[in-house]
Amino acid sequence: MSIKYRLVLVIFIFLITNVTHMFADVPDWFSTVVKQRRSGVKEKTTQEFIEELWETIYSISNKYEMDPIFITTVIAIESNFTNVKGPGGVLGMMQILPSTAKNIAKLLNLKVPENWDLLLTDYKLNITYGTAYLSYLYKKTGSLTKALELYNNGKNKTTYAQMVMKQYEYYKSLNEEELRYKQEVFGNQNNNQSYFGLLKNDTSTSSQ
């Protein structure tokens, strides 16, 4: 075996090992929240589902430079982590209208699915569109609160944004508590941090 081949093999194994570890380490608080929310609407939840959902939220949030805790919060509020059809025809975990998704696809040059009804059944597609749109709105306004109001765009959008932000702060506190505990017990930081808590809000958000 040549030195060059060995080097390529070592790099490949390193990348596979680290990527697998990065996604496999699902936060305990996330598992608990998903189980509780889905149980409340009588949906069964497997560990495999939780791991796949976390991998999806984490990877897509990083791609669009959003805090995965924030995206988790929006999904929790919108759908309780279920593939559900809501009032007015909104679909899936992030409750997106097909008409809105079509506009998002054009605006952000996203891959168009064969059928827009997949927004209901394919949560990876749904979370991609919802996260990409929230990222666009956040970068446009510089405020998570305003981004949420535009995302909701209903008569109760202010109340909706406040509710999401309050829950977001709570989930962040759960994450910070878990990280502190793991630091004390294991002496190292959890790898799943990336954009955790790095999003900046305007002054109106911080007082909520």
Summary of the structure (lengths in Angstrom):
residues: 208
radius of gyration: 18.4
end to end distance: 61.6
largest distance: 66.9
contacts: 609
relative contact order: 0.12
helix: 69%
strand: 1%
